[in-house]
Amino acid sequence: MMLRVLCVLLLYGHLHAQSLSAADSSATPAARTATAQDTAPELIATYSASSGRSTTLLRCAALHVPAEHSPAPGLATGPFTVLIEGFLNLELRTKLTFSASGNGKVRVHLRDQLVFEGEGNDLSSVHSEPFRIRKGLNALRVEYTSPQQGDATLRLYWQGDDFVREPLPTEALFHSADARSNVVHQTELGRRLFSTQRCTSCHLADHPLHTGHASFSLGAAAPSFARIGERLNPEWIARWMLDPQAMRPTTRMPRMLPGGLADAESRALARSVAADLVQDAPQFDASAHPPASAASVQLGATLVTDLGCATCHVLPGSRAEADDTRTSLTRVAEKFRPGALARFIADPAADFPTTRMPRFTFAAGEAEAIEAWLRSVAPAPLPPLSTEPLPRAYGVIVKFRCTQCHDPREDTARPAAPLADINAKDWSAAGCASEKAAPGMAQFTFTAEERNALEQFRQSGVHSAFQTSASEQSRAAVTELQCNACHVRDGRVDTWTQRISPVEVPNATTEAEKLSQTRPELTWVGEKLHQGWMQRVFEGDAATRIRPWLRARMPAFPAHATLLARGLGAEHGFPETKPECIKTDDETLTNGRFLASREGFGCTACHWLGSAAPYATFEFGATDLALAWPRLRSEWVLRWMWKPQRVVRGSRMPIYASPAEPQTAQDSIWDGDAQRQFAAMWAWMSSL
């Protein structure tokens, strides 16, 4: 009985802690588990333009379309209208005020009632009267018309009695999960598969390809064959050619050889390909690669844990879970020649510029230590396919169209049927996208859902992959680059937390080690950060590492940095912005500096200020105030100051005032006017 009571108390304490860490307003979005079964996250948007119609999904109630960009997949640049539909899901009945910013013309309906409308070059003055909203799902309808010329921008906001004006939370936005929604999801998946599977490498398109305006990864080449013999073992290459999916179930490489492992002719062909590829490889010199020390192996194990490698990879000795999409490293030690694995880990893009594998910043010996650990836990190599010497067979690489994707050249090109010739045929019934491709075709292992998605994409028009929006580019990139593996986004817990470890360092002894290892959320990153700073982060600029207490390291995605920064901002309705020093008077700067000091709100207790360390760090680290202005947009900072927990659940940042009590305890400065004090602190930070 006592044990049962204890369990109940522990459960109550856990739930109570969760409720305290969440935003506590009556307008807080309802939990995902409480939504109706016939809805799905995000809003559904139907765009209309002179070039046609296109339906897609929006994770935010916002958009930004530069004049030179398509508003939606398949649409040409130019004026457009968009109908945004879905639901606002609330936990409690409450009263809210709605408003907007941007340009163009907007009309917003909630539960079939017109909430507000406006038109012009500045929609920031457009707002509704306080509007009573019921608990649960409330139908939302937004009609937007872009300006005839220039960029188009729209952001929708709400405000309640106990929270300041903020963008509509992503976790409150849903759409009907009906037949139309299914078509949109299928088309989006098919477009992503069409791009990432490199279909245009073999099937020539009659659409111009401009990678800055095309779907993510469209037109990207596969890994280079240059110096491949210095990197990969020929026995692994031969087995890979025989059956890539057997070696790595999640690979995008199709099977090109006609037979399998038991077929003698296929084994000979596979070994011929390997012989061609490694013909110029130097002989292995064992003396150049002495056994790794125990200290190096241990360092490698620590780094693999600290970097969260298991979020994207099934590590040697681990078991893949059901429907696991992680890349297995089981055979990685026999794939790479000694030393080559460390070189790949240190710079994955060296021979594969558009790789999804990110680049970490390593100190001397760290990449080698990771290789040492991987080799120490890797299984024994598979037996060779044959003891005979590798048979050269000139031209076999071209014969099997390897150079269509790898180092494509006009003199070796063997293109398949042009897209124009196959667009009228059912892709799921015949061809390389079907369940049973004909001999000589690429043998993909698409699921039934993926085959249906490719066919749905074909029916919607393959041109949509060649002309798409910045928002959809970033949507696909965030999925393909697995950003949710390390970061919470839109309330979805990251893979790292789910699969690997808590947010504390095991066996921590120092104060620095005891700091929480929670990684920043990505939900509002497109609103929070200037695009220039985001791009530097994704490019791997060491100066952007502002959380030195984290053992995890933000990796770089240099090839995708521009696309990600631009698209994440566009998702939240922001054009490219740059930090601007706030012009103000000396009194404001003096008061702002005081309020941030120990005698004021005590910001420097947790936050660094340039070279000055915080004087009373608790269990959470905090970023350098001197780096706030180059990174953060004013709009995000000022709403964060009012109630940090509405922006990041679980934040330990104190609350100094509320809309109901807008005076702070620092009443000697402007009678405690919170809005004026917060603005003064931000103005002072901008002066740093």
C-alpha positions in Angstrom: 0.0 0.0 0.0 2.8 2.4 0.9 4.5 1.7 -2.4 1.3 2.5 -4.3 0.9 5.8 -2.4 4.6 6.7 -3.2 4.1 6.0 -6.9 1.0 8.2 -6.9 2.9 11.0 -5.2 5.8 10.7 -7.6 3.5 10.7 -10.6 1.7 13.8 -9.3 5.0 15.5 -8.7 6.1 14.7 -12.3 2.8 16.1 -13.8 2.9 19.1 -11.6 6.5 19.9 -12.7 5.4 19.5 -16.3 2.5 22.0 -15.8 4.9 24.5 -14.2 7.3 24.3 -17.1 4.6 24.8 -19.7 3.2 28.2 -20.6 0.5 28.8 -18.0 -2.0 31.0 -19.9 -5.5 30.0 -20.7 -4.6 30.4 -24.4 -1.9 27.8 -24.1 -2.1 25.3 -27.0 -3.7 22.1 -26.1 -1.5 19.0 -26.0 -1.1 17.0 -29.2 -2.7 14.0 -27.6 -5.9 15.9 -26.8 -6.7 16.9 -30.4 -9.4 15.4 -32.5 -8.4 12.3 -34.4 -9.3 13.8 -37.7 -6.8 16.6 -37.5 -3.1 16.9 -38.1 -0.5 19.6 -37.2 0.0 22.7 -39.4 -2.3 24.7 -41.6 -3.2 23.9 -45.2 -2.6 26.7 -47.8 -3.9 26.9 -51.4 -2.1 29.4 -53.6 -3.5 30.8 -56.8 -1.5 32.7 -59.4 -1.5 33.3 -63.2 0.6 30.1 -63.5 -1.9 27.9 -61.7 -2.8 26.6 -58.2 -0.7 24.9 -55.6 -1.6 23.5 -52.2 0.9 23.0 -49.4 1.3 23.1 -45.6 2.3 25.9 -43.4 3.7 25.3 -39.9 3.3 29.0 -38.9 0.5 31.4 -39.6 3.0 33.5 -41.6 4.7 33.8 -44.9 7.4 35.8 -46.7 7.8 35.5 -50.5 10.6 37.5 -52.0 9.7 39.0 -55.4 12.2 36.7 -57.2 10.9 33.5 -55.6 7.9 31.2 -56.2 5.2 31.5 -53.6 4.5 27.8 -53.6 5.7 24.6 -55.4 5.1 24.8 -59.2 4.1 28.5 -59.3 5.9 31.2 -61.2 7.0 34.4 -59.5 4.6 37.3 -59.4 1.4 38.3 -57.6 -0.7 35.6 -55.9 -3.5 34.9 -53.5 -3.5 32.3 -50.8 -6.3 30.7 -48.7 -5.0 29.4 -45.4 -7.4 27.0 -43.6 -7.2 25.0 -40.4 -8.0 25.2 -36.7 -6.8 27.0 -33.5 -6.9 24.5 -30.7 -7.3 25.9 -27.2 -7.4 24.2 -23.8 -9.8 26.7 -22.2 -12.4 29.3 -23.3 -10.7 32.7 -23.4 -10.8 36.2 -24.9 -8.0 37.2 -27.4 -7.1 40.1 -29.6 -5.8 39.3 -33.1 -3.5 41.4 -35.2 -1.1 41.3 -38.2 2.0 42.8 -39.8 3.3 42.7 -43.3 1.8 44.1 -46.5 -0.9 43.3 -49.1 -4.5 42.5 -48.2 -5.7 40.2 -45.5 -9.0 39.0 -44.1 -9.2 36.7 -41.1 -12.2 34.6 -40.1 -12.6 32.5 -36.9 -15.6 30.2 -36.6 -17.1 31.8 -39.7 -16.9 35.3 -38.1 -14.8 38.1 -39.6 -12.2 38.9 -37.0 -10.4 41.7 -38.9 -9.3 42.8 -42.3 -6.9 45.3 -43.7 -4.9 46.4 -46.8 -1.8 48.4 -47.4 2.0 48.5 -47.3 2.0 48.2 -43.5 -0.5 45.9 -41.8 0.9 46.5 -38.3 -2.0 48.8 -37.4 -4.6 46.1 -38.3 -6.1 44.4 -35.3 -9.4 43.0 -34.0 -11.5 43.8 -31.0 -11.2 41.3 -28.1 -12.7 38.0 -29.4 -14.2 35.3 -27.3 -12.8 31.8 -28.3 -14.2 28.5 -27.1 -12.2 25.6 -25.8 -11.1 23.0 -28.4 -11.0 23.4 -32.2 -11.9 26.7 -33.7 -12.1 26.9 -37.5 -9.6 29.5 -38.9 -9.7 30.9 -42.4 -7.2 33.5 -43.7 -7.5 35.1 -47.1 -4.3 36.9 -48.3 -3.5 38.8 -51.5 0.1 39.8 -52.2 1.1 43.2 -53.5 1.3 43.5 -57.3 5.0 44.2 -57.0 7.8 43.5 -54.6 8.0 41.1 -51.6 4.9 39.7 -50.0 4.9 39.4 -46.2 2.2 38.3 -43.6 2.5 37.5 -39.9 -0.5 36.8 -37.7 -0.5 37.5 -33.9 -2.7 37.1 -30.9 -2.7 38.7 -27.4 -4.5 37.7 -24.2 -5.1 39.2 -20.8 -2.0 37.4 -19.4 0.4 37.5 -22.3 1.7 40.1 -24.7 1.4 40.1 -28.5 3.0 37.0 -30.0 2.8 34.9 -33.2 0.1 32.2 -33.3 1.9 29.3 -31.6 2.7 26.4 -33.9 1.4 23.9 -31.4 -2.1 25.5 -31.6 -2.4 25.1 -35.4 -4.1 22.1 -37.1 -5.8 21.2 -40.3 -8.4 18.6 -41.3 -6.8 15.2 -42.0 -9.1 14.5 -45.0 -8.6 13.3 -48.6 -7.2 16.7 -49.7 -4.8 16.8 -46.8 -3.6 13.3 -47.8 -2.9 14.4 -51.3 -0.9 17.3 -50.1 1.2 15.1 -47.8 1.7 12.5 -50.5 2.7 15.1 -53.1 5.2 16.7 -50.7 6.7 13.3 -49.9 6.9 12.4 -53.6 8.6 15.6 -54.5 11.2 15.1 -51.8 11.8 11.5 -53.0 12.1 12.7 -56.6 14.7 15.2 -55.5 16.7 13.2 -53.0 16.8 10.0 -55.2 18.4 12.0 -58.0 15.8 11.1 -60.6 17.0 13.9 -62.9 20.5 12.3 -63.1 19.1 9.7 -65.5 15.8 11.2 -66.7 16.6 14.4 -68.4 14.1 17.2 -67.7 12.7 19.8 -70.0 12.5 22.3 -67.1 15.4 24.6 -66.3 17.2 23.8 -63.0 18.2 26.6 -60.7 19.2 25.0 -57.4 18.4 28.2 -55.5 14.8 27.9 -56.5 14.4 24.1 -56.8 13.4 21.4 -54.2 16.0 20.5 -51.6 18.8 18.2 -53.2 17.4 18.4 -56.7 20.4 18.2 -59.1 22.8 17.3 -56.3 25.5 14.8 -57.3 26.3 11.6 -55.5 29.7 11.0 -53.8 32.7 11.4 -56.1 34.7 8.5 -57.3 37.9 10.6 -57.2 40.5 8.9 -55.0 37.8 6.4 -53.9 40.5 3.6 -53.8 42.3 5.6 -51.1 39.1 5.8 -49.1 37.2 2.5 -49.5 38.1 -1.1 -49.4 37.4 -3.0 -52.7 35.7 -6.0 -51.0 33.2 -3.6 -49.4 32.6 -1.9 -52.8 31.9 -5.2 -54.4 29.4 -6.3 -51.8 27.8 -2.8 -51.9 27.3 -3.1 -55.7 25.7 -6.5 -55.3 23.0 -5.3 -52.9 23.3 -1.8 -51.3 20.1 -2.3 -49.2 21.5 -5.5 -47.6 24.5 -3.5 -46.5 22.5 -0.4 -45.4 18.6 -0.7 -45.4 18.2 3.1 -45.4 20.5 3.8 -48.4 19.2 5.7 -51.4 21.5 3.8 -53.8 19.5 1.5 -56.0 20.7 -2.0 -56.9 22.1 -2.0 -60.4 23.5 -5.5 -60.9 21.0 -8.1 -62.2 21.6 -10.9 -59.7 22.5 -11.2 -56.1 25.1 -12.6 -53.8 24.5 -16.2 -54.9 24.9 -15.3 -58.6 28.4 -16.0 -59.9 28.1 -13.6 -62.8 26.9 -10.8 -60.5 29.8 -11.4 -58.1 32.2 -11.1 -60.9 30.6 -7.9 -62.2 30.7 -6.4 -58.7 34.4 -7.2 -58.3 35.0 -5.7 -61.7 33.4 -2.5 -60.7 35.6 -2.5 -57.5 38.7 -3.2 -59.6 38.0 -0.2 -61.9 37.4 2.1 -59.0 40.5 1.2 -56.9 42.9 0.8 -59.8 45.1 3.8 -58.7 44.9 3.2 -55.0 48.2 3.0 -53.1 49.2 -0.2 -51.4 48.3 -0.4 -47.8 51.2 0.3 -45.4 50.4 -1.2 -42.0 53.4 0.7 -40.4 51.6 4.0 -41.1 48.6 2.9 -39.0 49.8 1.5 -35.7 47.1 0.1 -33.2 45.2 2.8 -31.4 45.9 3.4 -27.7 43.4 2.6 -25.0 43.2 6.4 -24.2 42.3 7.2 -27.9 39.6 4.5 -27.9 38.1 5.9 -24.6 38.2 9.4 -26.0 36.4 8.2 -29.1 33.7 6.6 -27.0 33.2 9.8 -25.0 33.0 11.9 -28.2 30.4 9.6 -29.8 28.3 10.1 -26.7 28.9 13.8 -26.4 28.1 14.4 -30.1 24.9 12.3 -30.0 26.0 10.1 -32.9 23.3 7.6 -32.0 20.6 10.1 -32.9 21.3 9.6 -36.6 23.2 6.3 -36.6 22.7 2.8 -35.3 26.1 2.2 -33.6 28.0 -1.1 -33.9 26.7 -3.5 -31.4 23.3 -1.7 -31.1 20.0 -3.1 -32.5 18.0 -1.2 -35.0 14.4 -0.4 -33.8 11.3 -1.0 -35.8 11.0 1.4 -38.7 14.4 2.8 -37.8 15.5 5.4 -40.3 19.0 5.9 -38.8 22.1 5.0 -40.9 23.8 1.9 -39.6 27.5 2.0 -38.8 27.8 -1.8 -38.3 30.0 -2.3 -41.4 31.7 1.2 -41.4 35.1 -0.2 -40.2 35.3 -2.6 -43.2 34.0 0.1 -45.6 36.9 2.6 -44.9 40.5 2.0 -45.3 42.6 2.7 -42.1 42.8 6.5 -41.6 40.2 7.3 -44.3 37.3 7.0 -41.8 38.9 9.8 -39.6 39.4 12.0 -42.7 35.8 11.5 -43.7 34.5 12.3 -40.1 36.6 15.4 -40.1 35.4 16.7 -43.5 32.4 14.7 -44.9 31.9 17.1 -47.8 35.4 16.7 -49.2 34.3 14.1 -51.7 30.5 14.7 -51.3 29.7 18.4 -51.2 25.9 18.0 -50.7 26.2 15.2 -48.1 23.7 15.1 -45.2 26.5 14.2 -42.9 27.4 17.4 -41.0 30.9 18.7 -40.3 32.0 19.0 -36.6 34.9 21.1 -35.5 37.4 18.7 -34.1 40.6 19.2 -32.1 43.7 17.4 -33.1 43.3 13.6 -32.6 39.5 13.6 -32.0 38.4 12.3 -35.4 41.1 9.6 -35.2 39.8 8.7 -31.7 36.3 8.2 -33.1 37.6 6.0 -35.8 39.6 4.0 -33.2 36.5 3.4 -31.1 34.4 2.4 -34.1 37.0 -0.1 -35.2 37.2 -1.4 -31.6 33.5 -2.3 -31.5 32.9 -3.2 -35.1 32.1 -6.8 -36.0 34.6 -9.0 -37.8 34.9 -8.3 -41.6 32.7 -10.4 -43.9 34.6 -13.1 -45.8 35.8 -12.0 -49.3 33.6 -12.8 -52.3 36.5 -14.6 -53.9 40.1 -15.2 -53.3 40.9 -14.6 -57.0 42.5 -11.3 -58.0 40.1 -8.4 -58.8 39.2 -8.7 -62.5 39.4 -5.5 -64.5 36.6 -5.0 -67.0 36.9 -1.6 -68.7 33.6 0.3 -69.1 31.6 -1.7 -66.6 31.1 1.5 -64.5 29.6 3.3 -67.5 27.6 0.2 -68.4 25.7 0.3 -65.2 25.2 4.1 -65.3 27.3 4.7 -62.2 28.5 8.0 -63.7 25.0 9.3 -64.1 25.1 10.2 -60.4 28.8 9.9 -59.5 31.0 12.4 -61.3 28.6 12.8 -64.3 30.3 13.6 -67.7 28.8 14.1 -71.1 31.3 11.6 -72.7 30.1 8.8 -70.4 26.4 9.7 -70.2 23.8 6.9 -70.6 20.6 8.7 -69.8 17.3 6.9 -69.4 14.0 8.0 -70.9 13.4 11.8 -70.6 10.9 13.0 -68.1 8.7 14.3 -70.9 8.3 10.7 -72.2 7.4 9.1 -68.9 5.2 11.8 -67.4 2.1 10.3 -69.0 2.6 6.9 -67.5 1.8 5.5 -64.1 5.1 5.4 -62.2 3.8 2.9 -59.6 2.9 0.4 -62.4 6.1 0.4 -64.4 9.6 1.8 -64.4 12.2 2.1 -61.7 9.7 3.6 -59.2 7.4 0.5 -59.5 7.5 -2.6 -57.3 9.2 -4.7 -60.0 11.5 -2.7 -62.2 12.4 -4.3 -65.5 15.9 -5.8 -66.0 18.5 -3.2 -66.6 16.6 -0.6 -64.6 17.6 0.7 -61.2 16.2 -1.5 -58.5 14.9 0.8 -55.7 13.2 -0.6 -52.5 10.4 2.0 -52.1 7.7 1.2 -49.7 4.1 1.1 -51.0 3.6 4.6 -49.5 6.6 6.0 -51.2 5.6 4.5 -54.6 2.1 6.0 -54.2 3.7 9.4 -53.2 5.9 9.4 -56.3 2.9 8.7 -58.5 0.9 11.4 -56.7 3.7 13.8 -57.3 3.7 12.9 -61.0 0.0 13.5 -61.3 0.4 16.9 -59.6 3.1 18.0 -62.1 6.8 17.3 -61.8 7.5 21.0 -62.6 6.8 21.8 -59.0 10.2 20.3 -58.0 12.0 22.8 -60.3 10.2 26.0 -59.0 9.4 26.0 -55.3 9.3 28.3 -52.3 12.0 29.1 -49.7 9.7 27.8 -47.0 9.3 24.4 -48.6 13.0 24.2 -49.2 13.7 24.6 -45.5 10.8 22.2 -44.6 12.5 19.5 -46.6 16.0 20.4 -45.4 14.9 20.2 -41.7 13.5 16.7 -42.4 16.4 15.5 -44.5 19.1 16.9 -42.2 17.3 15.5 -39.2 17.3 18.6 -37.1 14.7 17.1 -34.8 17.4 14.5 -33.8 19.0 17.0 -31.5 16.4 19.8 -31.1 12.8 20.1 -29.9 10.6 21.6 -32.5 6.9 22.4 -32.3 6.6 20.4 -29.2 8.1 17.2 -30.7 10.7 15.8 -28.4 14.1 15.3 -30.0 15.5 11.9 -30.8 18.5 12.5 -28.5 16.4 12.9 -25.4 14.2 9.9 -26.4 16.9 7.4 -27.2 20.2 8.4 -25.7 20.4 10.3 -22.4 19.0 12.8 -20.0 20.2 16.4 -20.2 22.7 16.1 -17.3 26.3 14.9 -17.6 26.8 11.5 -15.9 29.0 11.6 -12.9 29.4 15.4 -13.0 31.9 16.8 -10.5 32.6 20.4 -11.5 30.2 23.3 -11.6 30.5 23.5 -15.3 29.7 19.8 -15.8 26.6 20.2 -13.6 25.1 22.8 -16.0 22.1 21.4 -17.8 22.9 20.0 -21.2 19.5 21.0 -22.7 20.0 22.0 -26.4 18.1 25.1 -27.7 14.7 24.6 -29.2 14.1 25.3 -32.9 10.4 26.2 -32.7 10.9 29.9 -33.0 14.4 30.0 -34.5 13.2 31.7 -37.8 11.6 34.5 -35.8 14.4 34.7 -33.2 17.6 35.0 -35.2 18.7 37.2 -38.1 19.3 35.2 -41.2 23.0 36.3 -41.4 23.7 34.8 -38.0 21.8 31.6 -38.8 23.9 31.2 -42.0 27.1 31.6 -40.0 25.9 29.0 -37.6 25.1 26.5 -40.4 28.4 27.3 -42.1 30.3 26.3 -39.0 31.7 29.7 -37.9 33.4 29.1 -34.6 32.5 32.5 -33.3 28.8 31.5 -33.3 29.3 28.8 -30.6 27.8 30.8 -27.7 27.0 27.9 -25.4 30.5 26.6 -24.4 29.1 24.6 -21.5 27.3 22.2 -23.8 29.3 19.0 -24.5 27.2 18.7 -27.6 28.5 20.7 -30.6 26.4 22.3 -33.3 27.6 20.8 -36.5 27.9 22.6 -39.8 26.0 22.1 -43.1 27.9 24.4 -45.4 26.2 23.4 -48.6 22.8 24.0 -47.2 23.5 27.1 -45.0 22.0 29.8 -47.3 18.9 27.7 -48.0 18.3 26.9 -44.4 18.7 30.5 -43.1 16.5 32.0 -45.8 13.8 29.4 -45.5 13.6 29.3 -41.7 13.1 33.1 -41.7 10.5 32.9 -44.5 8.5 30.3 -42.6 8.0 32.8 -39.8 7.2 35.6 -42.3 10.5 37.5 -42.0 12.6 39.0 -44.9 16.3 39.1 -44.5 17.1 41.3 -41.5 20.3 42.7 -40.1 21.0 44.0 -36.5 20.6 47.8 -36.3 21.9 49.8 -33.3 18.9 51.4 -31.5 19.2 55.1 -31.4 18.2 56.4 -28.0 19.3 58.9 -25.3 21.9 58.6 -22.5 19.2 58.2 -19.8 17.8 55.1 -21.5 21.3 53.5 -21.9 22.2 54.2 -18.3 19.0 52.8 -17.0 19.3 49.8 -19.3 22.8 49.0 -18.1 21.7 49.3 -14.4 18.7 47.1 -14.9 20.9 44.3 -16.4 23.4 44.6 -13.5 23.6 42.9 -10.2 21.7 45.8 -8.5 19.0 45.7 -11.1 17.4 42.4 -12.3 20.7 40.5 -11.9 21.0 39.4 -15.5 24.8 39.0 -15.0 24.2 36.4 -12.3 23.7 33.8 -15.1 24.8 35.6 -18.2 28.3 36.3 -19.4 29.0 39.9 -20.4 31.9 39.9 -22.8 34.9 38.6 -20.8 33.1 39.1 -17.4 31.9 35.7 -16.1 28.5 35.3 -14.4 28.7 35.8 -10.6 26.1 33.2 -9.5 25.5 30.5 -12.2 22.9 28.0 -11.1 22.1 24.7 -12.8 21.5 26.4 -16.2 24.1 28.1 -18.4 23.2 31.4 -20.1 24.5 33.1 -23.3 26.7 36.2 -23.5 24.7 39.4 -23.4 27.3 41.1 -25.6 26.3 38.7 -28.4 22.5 39.2 -28.0 22.3 42.1 -30.4 24.1 40.5 -33.4 21.9 37.5 -33.2 18.4 38.3 -32.0 15.5 40.2 -33.5 14.0 42.9 -31.3 10.5 41.6 -31.6 11.5 38.2 -30.2 13.6 39.7 -27.4 10.9 41.9 -26.1 8.2 39.2 -26.0 10.7 36.8 -24.4 11.4 39.4 -21.6 7.7 39.3 -20.6 7.3 35.6 -20.2 10.2 33.3 -21.3 8.2 30.2 -20.4 5.8 31.0 -23.2 8.7 30.8 -25.7 10.7 28.0 -24.2 9.0 25.6 -21.8 11.1 24.9 -18.8 13.1 28.1 -19.1 14.6 29.2 -15.7 14.6 32.8 -16.8 12.6 34.8 -14.1 9.4 36.7 -14.9 9.6 40.3 -13.8 6.2 41.6 -14.9 3.0 40.6 -16.6 0.3 42.3 -18.7 -2.0 42.2 -15.6 0.8 43.8 -13.4 3.0 45.7 -15.9 5.2 47.3 -13.2 8.5 45.6 -12.1 10.1 45.7 -8.6 12.5 48.3 -9.9 9.9 51.1 -9.4 12.5 53.8 -9.0 13.1 53.8 -12.7 10.1 55.1 -14.7 7.8 54.0 -11.9 8.5 50.4 -12.8 7.2 50.6 -16.4 8.1 47.1 -17.6 7.7 47.8 -21.3 10.0 50.9 -21.1 12.5 49.1 -18.9 12.7 46.0 -21.1 13.2 48.3 -24.2 16.0 50.2 -22.3 17.8 47.0 -21.6 17.6 45.9 -25.2 18.8 49.3 -26.4 21.8 49.0 -24.0 22.6 45.6 -25.3 22.5 46.9 -28.9 25.1 49.5 -27.9 27.6 46.7 -26.9 
